[in-house]
Amino acid sequence: MQRREGLVHTPQQLAYLGDAVWSLHVRCKYLSPPKNFASYRTAAERHVNAARQSYYLDRLLAGGWRLSPEEARLVQWAKRDMSDPRFRPKYSAAGGQLGTYRKATALEAVIGHLSLEDPPRLQELLHLLEPHLEANDARDAKQ
């Protein structure tokens, strides 16, 4: 996605911000009940990685979340432009994780965009993802 007239932040900046917003959301979710530090970290790390974020974007879209035009542009940017080798070289096409990384980055970019432009819609998105976090927690507990 190229910078357009009136676009203040690049998709990369939005993904960077969205990563922090998502991480903060997940960390806040696991503050109660009180745990030791390692338990906090483990609980959050299960949800703040490319594989899970990719999964959450899939669940969001499969659940009927309708992307706004700007959100759709951010998702397309991640699918198209994240193939640039300067972005996360450890997720190579050879490793088979590039698609996963692109979707995770798309979710982060959408979250970053919403955090700046539409906080109520961001809260709606986060609320819609809650059951998926809980389902993954239950699945992880069985393993």
LODRENGU-352259 format. One record per atom (N, C-alpha, C): residue in one letter; x, y, z; atom name; residue number from 1. Coordinates in steps of 0.05 Angstrom, whole numbers. Each point is the difference from the previous one (the first is absolute). Last residue first. Layout:
N
SITE;residu;u;v;w;atome;num
SITE;A;X;Y;Z;CA;NUM
...
This chain:
143
SITE;residu;u;v;w;atome;num
SITE;Q;-70;-604;529;N;143
SITE;Q;25;-11;-12;CA;143
SITE;Q;21;-3;21;C;143
SITE;K;-86;40;15;N;142
SITE;K;-3;-29;-3;CA;142
SITE;K;26;-13;-10;C;142
SITE;A;-9;95;10;N;141
SITE;A;0;-12;26;CA;141
SITE;A;-2;-31;-1;C;141
SITE;D;-7;54;-79;N;140
SITE;D;28;-1;10;CA;140
SITE;D;2;-13;27;C;140
SITE;R;-86;15;-38;N;139
SITE;R;15;-20;-16;CA;139
SITE;R;28;-3;10;C;139
SITE;A;-52;67;39;N;138
SITE;A;-11;-26;8;CA;138
SITE;A;15;-22;-15;C;138
SITE;D;21;88;-23;N;137
SITE;D;9;-5;27;CA;137
SITE;D;-9;-28;9;C;137
SITE;N;-32;32;-82;N;136
SITE;N;28;-8;-2;CA;136
SITE;N;12;-6;28;C;136
SITE;A;-87;33;-4;N;135
SITE;A;0;-27;-11;CA;135
SITE;A;29;-10;-3;C;135
SITE;E;-13;89;29;N;134
SITE;E;-8;-20;21;CA;134
SITE;E;0;-28;-11;C;134
SITE;L;17;70;-60;N;133
SITE;L;22;-2;19;CA;133
SITE;L;-6;-21;21;C;133
SITE;H;-67;18;-60;N;132
SITE;H;21;-15;-13;CA;132
SITE;H;25;-2;18;C;132
SITE;P;-76;53;27;N;131
SITE;P;-6;-29;1;CA;131
SITE;P;22;-17;-13;C;131
SITE;E;11;96;-4;N;130
SITE;E;2;-12;27;CA;130
SITE;E;-7;-30;1;C;130
SITE;L;-6;65;-76;N;129
SITE;L;22;-19;1;CA;129
SITE;L;2;-14;27;C;129
SITE;L;-64;70;-18;N;128
SITE;L;-6;-23;-17;CA;128
SITE;L;22;-22;1;C;128
SITE;H;13;82;46;N;127
SITE;H;-21;-15;13;CA;127
SITE;H;-7;-25;-17;C;127
SITE;L;60;62;-36;N;126
SITE;L;13;-15;22;CA;126
SITE;L;-21;-17;15;C;126
SITE;L;-32;56;-69;N;125
SITE;L;18;-20;-11;CA;125
SITE;L;12;-17;23;C;125
SITE;E;-50;75;25;N;124
SITE;E;-18;-21;-11;CA;124
SITE;E;17;-23;-11;C;124
SITE;Q;46;76;30;N;123
SITE;Q;-11;-15;23;CA;123
SITE;Q;-19;-22;-10;C;123
SITE;L;34;58;-65;N;122
SITE;L;21;-17;11;CA;122
SITE;L;-10;-17;23;C;122
SITE;R;-57;65;-34;N;121
SITE;R;1;-23;-18;CA;121
SITE;R;23;-19;9;C;121
SITE;P;-9;81;46;N;120
SITE;P;-23;-17;6;CA;120
SITE;P;0;-25;-18;C;120
SITE;P;71;65;-14;N;119
SITE;P;2;-16;24;CA;119
SITE;P;-25;-17;6;C;119
SITE;D;42;49;-86;N;118
SITE;D;-27;-9;8;CA;118
SITE;D;1;-18;24;C;118
SITE;E;79;44;-41;N;117
SITE;E;-22;12;-15;CA;117
SITE;E;-28;-6;10;C;117
SITE;L;87;-32;38;N;116
SITE;L;3;29;-6;CA;116
SITE;L;-26;12;-11;C;116
SITE;S;5;-93;19;N;115
SITE;S;8;13;25;CA;115
SITE;S;2;30;-3;C;115
SITE;L;-16;-55;-76;N;114
SITE;L;-24;4;17;CA;114
SITE;L;7;14;26;C;114
SITE;H;72;-24;-58;N;113
SITE;H;-18;20;-13;CA;113
SITE;H;-24;6;18;C;113
SITE;G;57;-69;28;N;112
SITE;G;13;26;3;CA;112
SITE;G;-17;22;-12;C;112
SITE;I;-31;-88;-11;N;111
SITE;I;-2;8;28;CA;111
SITE;I;13;27;4;C;111
SITE;V;9;-38;-85;N;110
SITE;V;-27;8;5;CA;110
SITE;V;-4;9;29;C;110
SITE;A;84;-34;-22;N;109
SITE;A;-5;26;-14;CA;109
SITE;A;-28;10;4;C;109
SITE;E;23;-86;33;N;108
SITE;E;13;21;16;CA;108
SITE;E;-5;27;-13;C;108
SITE;L;-30;-75;-46;N;107
SITE;L;-16;4;24;CA;107
SITE;L;12;22;16;C;107
SITE;A;48;-25;-75;N;106
SITE;A;-25;13;-8;CA;106
SITE;A;-17;5;25;C;106
SITE;T;78;-50;12;N;105
SITE;T;6;28;-4;CA;105
SITE;T;-25;16;-9;C;105
SITE;A;-8;-92;7;N;104
SITE;A;5;11;27;CA;104
SITE;A;5;30;-2;C;104
SITE;K;-7;-48;-80;N;103
SITE;K;-26;3;12;CA;103
SITE;K;3;12;29;C;103
SITE;R;79;-19;-47;N;102
SITE;R;-14;21;-14;CA;102
SITE;R;-27;5;13;C;102
SITE;Y;53;-72;30;N;101
SITE;Y;10;26;9;CA;101
SITE;Y;-15;23;-13;C;101
SITE;T;-21;-87;-28;N;100
SITE;T;-8;4;28;CA;100
SITE;T;9;27;10;C;100
SITE;G;28;-27;-84;N;99
SITE;G;-28;6;0;CA;99
SITE;G;-11;5;28;C;99
SITE;L;90;-28;-10;N;98
SITE;L;-4;27;-10;CA;98
SITE;L;-29;8;0;C;98
SITE;Q;46;-85;25;N;97
SITE;Q;-14;16;20;CA;97
SITE;Q;-6;28;-10;C;97
SITE;G;53;-78;-38;N;96
SITE;G;-29;-4;-2;CA;96
SITE;G;-16;17;19;C;96
SITE;G;98;-8;-23;N;95
SITE;G;-9;-10;25;CA;95
SITE;G;-30;-4;1;C;95
SITE;A;40;38;-76;N;94
SITE;A;11;-27;3;CA;94
SITE;A;-9;-13;26;C;94
SITE;A;-20;90;-17;N;93
SITE;A;-18;-17;-16;CA;93
SITE;A;10;-29;3;C;93
SITE;S;26;62;80;N;92
SITE;S;6;-2;-28;CA;92
SITE;S;-21;-18;-13;C;92
SITE;Y;21;53;91;N;91
SITE;Y;-24;-12;-10;CA;91
SITE;Y;3;-2;-31;C;91
SITE;K;69;40;48;N;90
SITE;K;-2;-26;12;CA;90
SITE;K;-26;-15;-9;C;90
SITE;P;22;93;-25;N;89
SITE;P;12;-21;-17;CA;89
SITE;P;-3;-28;13;C;89
SITE;R;-48;95;12;N;88
SITE;R;1;-25;14;CA;88
SITE;R;12;-23;-16;C;88
SITE;F;-5;83;-56;N;87
SITE;F;-19;-4;21;CA;87
SITE;F;3;-29;12;C;87
SITE;R;50;31;-76;N;86
SITE;R;8;16;23;CA;86
SITE;R;-18;-4;24;C;86
SITE;P;-15;-39;-88;N;85
SITE;P;18;-15;18;CA;85
SITE;P;10;16;23;C;85
SITE;D;-96;7;-51;N;84
SITE;D;26;14;-2;CA;84
SITE;D;19;-13;20;C;84
SITE;S;-94;-20;-7;N;83
SITE;S;19;-19;-12;CA;83
SITE;S;27;12;-4;C;83
SITE;M;-80;45;33;N;82
SITE;M;17;-12;20;CA;82
SITE;M;18;-22;-11;C;82
SITE;D;-68;50;-50;N;81
SITE;D;26;13;3;CA;81
SITE;D;18;-12;21;C;81
SITE;R;-90;-37;-23;N;80
SITE;R;15;7;-24;CA;80
SITE;R;29;9;6;C;80
SITE;K;-65;-21;69;N;79
SITE;K;1;-24;-17;CA;79
SITE;K;19;5;-24;C;79
SITE;A;-17;71;59;N;78
SITE;A;16;-20;14;CA;78
SITE;A;2;-25;-18;C;78
SITE;W;-53;71;-32;N;77
SITE;W;28;8;2;CA;77
SITE;W;17;-22;12;C;77
SITE;Q;-93;-12;0;N;76
SITE;Q;12;-4;-26;CA;76
SITE;Q;29;8;-1;C;76
SITE;V;-48;18;78;N;75
SITE;V;2;-29;-3;CA;75
SITE;V;13;-6;-27;C;75
SITE;L;-19;90;16;N;74
SITE;L;22;-9;18;CA;74
SITE;L;4;-31;-3;C;74
SITE;R;-73;39;-45;N;73
SITE;R;26;8;-13;CA;73
SITE;R;23;-9;17;C;73
SITE;A;-86;-14;35;N;72
SITE;A;5;-18;-22;CA;72
SITE;A;26;7;-14;C;72
SITE;E;-29;58;67;N;71
SITE;E;9;-25;12;CA;71
SITE;E;6;-21;-22;C;71
SITE;E;-37;82;-26;N;70
SITE;E;28;4;9;CA;70
SITE;E;11;-26;12;C;70
SITE;P;-92;1;-28;N;69
SITE;P;19;2;-23;CA;69
SITE;P;29;4;9;C;69
SITE;S;-59;-53;68;N;68
SITE;S;-4;26;-12;CA;68
SITE;S;19;1;-24;C;68
SITE;L;-35;-95;38;N;67
SITE;L;22;19;-1;CA;67
SITE;L;-10;26;-13;C;67
SITE;R;-54;-76;57;N;66
SITE;R;0;13;-26;CA;66
SITE;R;22;21;0;C;66
SITE;W;-24;-96;55;N;65
SITE;W;11;27;3;CA;65
SITE;W;3;12;-28;C;65
SITE;G;-31;-92;22;N;64
SITE;G;-16;21;-12;CA;64
SITE;G;10;28;4;C;64
SITE;G;40;-89;23;N;63
SITE;G;-22;6;18;CA;63
SITE;G;-18;23;-10;C;63
SITE;A;81;-28;-43;N;62
SITE;A;-19;-22;-3;CA;62
SITE;A;-25;6;17;C;62
SITE;L;72;60;7;N;61
SITE;L;-12;2;-26;CA;61
SITE;L;-21;-22;-5;C;61
SITE;L;49;-2;81;N;60
SITE;L;-15;25;-1;CA;60
SITE;L;-15;3;-27;C;60
SITE;R;59;-73;13;N;59
SITE;R;-25;-3;15;CA;59
SITE;R;-17;25;-1;C;59
SITE;D;86;3;-42;N;58
SITE;D;-18;-19;-13;CA;58
SITE;D;-27;-3;14;C;58
SITE;L;67;50;42;N;57
SITE;L;-11;15;-23;CA;57
SITE;L;-19;-18;-15;C;57
SITE;Y;45;-40;71;N;56
SITE;Y;-20;19;9;CA;56
SITE;Y;-12;17;-23;C;56
SITE;Y;72;-60;-18;N;55
SITE;Y;-24;-15;7;CA;55
SITE;Y;-23;19;8;C;55
SITE;S;85;37;-12;N;54
SITE;S;-11;-8;-26;CA;54
SITE;S;-27;-15;4;C;54
SITE;Q;48;21;77;N;53
SITE;Q;-12;24;-11;CA;53
SITE;Q;-12;-6;-28;C;53
SITE;R;48;-70;43;N;52
SITE;R;-26;6;13;CA;52
SITE;R;-13;25;-11;C;52
SITE;A;85;-23;-34;N;51
SITE;A;-19;-22;-5;CA;51
SITE;A;-27;6;12;C;51
SITE;A;73;60;16;N;50
SITE;A;-11;2;-27;CA;50
SITE;A;-21;-22;-5;C;50
SITE;N;11;36;99;N;49
SITE;N;19;-11;-19;CA;49
SITE;N;-13;-2;-27;C;49
SITE;V;-35;19;97;N;48
SITE;V;14;21;-14;CA;48
SITE;V;23;-12;-17;C;48
SITE;H;-57;-52;58;N;47
SITE;H;-18;14;-18;CA;47
SITE;H;14;22;-17;C;47
SITE;R;43;-57;67;N;46
SITE;R;-16;-19;-15;CA;46
SITE;R;-17;14;-22;C;46
SITE;E;52;48;66;N;45
SITE;E;15;-8;-23;CA;45
SITE;E;-16;-20;-17;C;45
SITE;A;-35;31;84;N;44
SITE;A;0;20;-21;CA;44
SITE;A;13;-10;-25;C;44
SITE;A;2;-55;77;N;43
SITE;A;-28;4;-9;CA;43
SITE;A;-1;19;-23;C;43
SITE;T;83;-14;41;N;42
SITE;T;-8;-23;-15;CA;42
SITE;T;-28;4;-11;C;42
SITE;R;33;66;59;N;41
SITE;R;14;0;-26;CA;41
SITE;R;-9;-23;-18;C;41
SITE;Y;-32;4;88;N;40
SITE;Y;-10;23;-15;CA;40
SITE;Y;11;-1;-28;C;40
SITE;S;34;-62;60;N;39
SITE;S;-27;-7;-9;CA;39
SITE;S;-13;22;-16;C;39
SITE;A;85;15;41;N;38
SITE;A;2;-19;-22;CA;38
SITE;A;-27;-8;-11;C;38
SITE;F;4;55;78;N;37
SITE;F;7;14;-24;CA;37
SITE;F;2;-19;-24;C;37
SITE;N;-66;-28;78;N;36
SITE;N;28;8;0;CA;36
SITE;N;7;11;-28;C;36
SITE;K;-100;15;33;N;35
SITE;K;18;-23;-7;CA;35
SITE;K;29;8;4;C;35
SITE;P;-113;34;19;N;34
SITE;P;28;4;2;CA;34
SITE;P;16;-26;-4;C;34
SITE;P;-93;6;-50;N;33
SITE;P;8;3;28;CA;33
SITE;P;31;3;1;C;33
SITE;S;-18;52;-62;N;32
SITE;S;-16;-12;22;CA;32
SITE;S;-6;-29;-8;C;32
SITE;L;52;53;-59;N;31
SITE;L;9;10;26;CA;31
SITE;L;-15;-12;23;C;31
SITE;Y;-10;-12;-101;N;30
SITE;Y;11;-20;18;CA;30
SITE;Y;11;10;26;C;30
SITE;K;-39;56;-69;N;29
SITE;K;-19;-22;3;CA;29
SITE;K;10;-20;21;C;29
SITE;C;56;71;-30;N;28
SITE;C;-20;9;20;CA;28
SITE;C;-20;-22;6;C;28
SITE;R;64;-16;-68;N;27
SITE;R;12;1;27;CA;27
SITE;R;-19;8;21;C;27
SITE;V;-28;2;-90;N;26
SITE;V;3;-27;10;CA;26
SITE;V;12;0;28;C;26
SITE;H;-8;83;-43;N;25
SITE;H;-27;-11;5;CA;25
SITE;H;3;-28;12;C;25
SITE;L;79;42;-28;N;24
SITE;L;-11;12;24;CA;24
SITE;L;-28;-12;7;C;24
SITE;S;39;-26;-81;N;23
SITE;S;16;-11;23;CA;23
SITE;S;-11;11;26;C;23
SITE;W;-36;35;-79;N;22
SITE;W;-8;-28;4;CA;22
SITE;W;14;-12;24;C;22
SITE;V;27;86;-26;N;21
SITE;V;-28;1;11;CA;21
SITE;V;-10;-28;6;C;21
SITE;A;85;9;-42;N;20
SITE;A;1;9;28;CA;20
SITE;A;-28;0;12;C;20
SITE;D;7;-21;-91;N;19
SITE;D;13;-21;16;CA;19
SITE;D;0;8;29;C;19
SITE;G;-31;64;-61;N;18
SITE;G;-19;-21;6;CA;18
SITE;G;11;-23;15;C;18
SITE;L;57;70;-30;N;17
SITE;L;-18;9;22;CA;17
SITE;L;-19;-22;8;C;17
SITE;Y;54;-18;-73;N;16
SITE;Y;17;3;23;CA;16
SITE;Y;-17;8;25;C;16
SITE;A;-41;-2;-84;N;15
SITE;A;5;-27;10;CA;15
SITE;A;17;1;25;C;15
SITE;L;-15;81;-43;N;14
SITE;L;-25;-10;12;CA;14
SITE;L;3;-28;11;C;14
SITE;Q;71;38;-48;N;13
SITE;Q;-3;13;25;CA;13
SITE;Q;-25;-9;15;C;13
SITE;Q;15;-32;-87;N;12
SITE;Q;20;-11;18;CA;12
SITE;Q;-2;13;28;C;12
SITE;P;-54;33;-70;N;11
SITE;P;-10;-26;10;CA;11
SITE;P;20;-12;19;C;11
SITE;T;3;105;-5;N;10
SITE;T;4;-22;-19;CA;10
SITE;T;-12;-25;12;C;10
SITE;H;-35;101;24;N;9
SITE;H;18;-22;8;CA;9
SITE;H;2;-21;-22;C;9
SITE;V;-52;80;-13;N;8
SITE;V;20;9;19;CA;8
SITE;V;21;-21;6;C;8
SITE;L;-67;28;-85;N;7
SITE;L;7;-23;16;CA;7
SITE;L;23;7;18;C;7
SITE;G;-34;61;-66;N;6
SITE;G;-16;-1;24;CA;6
SITE;G;5;-25;18;C;6
SITE;E;29;-8;-99;N;5
SITE;E;-7;27;11;CA;5
SITE;E;-18;-4;24;C;5
SITE;R;58;-84;-18;N;4
SITE;R;-19;16;-15;CA;4
SITE;R;-4;27;13;C;4
SITE;R;75;-87;-4;N;3
SITE;R;-11;23;15;CA;3
SITE;R;-18;15;-18;C;3
SITE;Q;9;-103;-21;N;2
SITE;Q;16;25;-2;CA;2
SITE;Q;-12;21;18;C;2
SITE;M;-1;-110;3;N;1
SITE;M;-17;23;0;CA;1
SITE;M;18;25;0;C;1
